[in-house]
Amino acid sequence: MGNKKLRGILLPVATLLAFVGIWQAVCVVFKIETYTLPSPWDIATTMYDDSAMLWEHVLATFKLALIGLGSGLAIGIVVAVFLHVVPFLREAFAPLLVLSQNVPLIALGPLLMIWFGFGWTPKLILLVLVCFFPVALSILVGLGQAEPQLREYLGMIGASRWERLKRLEFPASLSYLFSGLRIAATYVVSSAIVAEWLGANKGIGFYLKLKFNGFDQPGVFGSIVCIVTLSFLFYYAVVFAERMTIRWRPRSQGDWKGASS
């Protein structure tokens, strides 16, 4: 591991540890009450005491967020490809796509629960609405970025519309896809928390609501720690997937000889 990469890891860790240490020292020196601002030690102790229950809630939120992100990704890809292949529908549905992102979750969530009950369905719909838009918009932009000369070449050798999409346009949009997916991964956990807060019997959002109603400030901060950790996990999982996937992108883009065979 190079010095630059090592420094990129150590500096954030050192900064975080310094922040936690200062926080702990301020709480001890100024004798700040736990109900006002719990110390990192109080938060860690509460999380340890609730570890069994907290782990169950974390897994529930992780499962909900993972399914929501996966569904949003799949729907976003399908919508983007469909609007790219049928251009006049892009103009027709573009305002609706933007409109879907301007309805506050706190307002849409209760409506979905009235229409679909308190099960998984309204929560998944909420997460899909949050996740699919950045994915669809990014891919839609990426699909139009393929090199015109290569597009003309594929047309000259008689490649079908599907062949052009598969061999040129979609591989060219991969970097755009992951840009949108990183945005979706950033918001999916917080959106899952909102959905669980509005109506659920498990999950970090439910746990957070219980601790908030019980004036358990260390528990509230413990929930925040879990939310931030999950958000980092999803984000860097997407970053890792991008690094692994983009490796073979040049090979796919360079495989146009197969289109002429």
RABELVEN-V507392 format. One record per helix or strand. SS is the DSSP state (hx for helix, st for strand). FROM is the first residue (numbers start at 1). TO is the last residue. Records with the same first field share a line. If there is no record, write none. Layout:
SS: FROM-TO  FROM-TO
//
This chain:
hx: 3-29  40-49  51-85  87-100  105-116  120-143  148-156  161-172  174-198  204-213  217-246  249-253  257-260
//
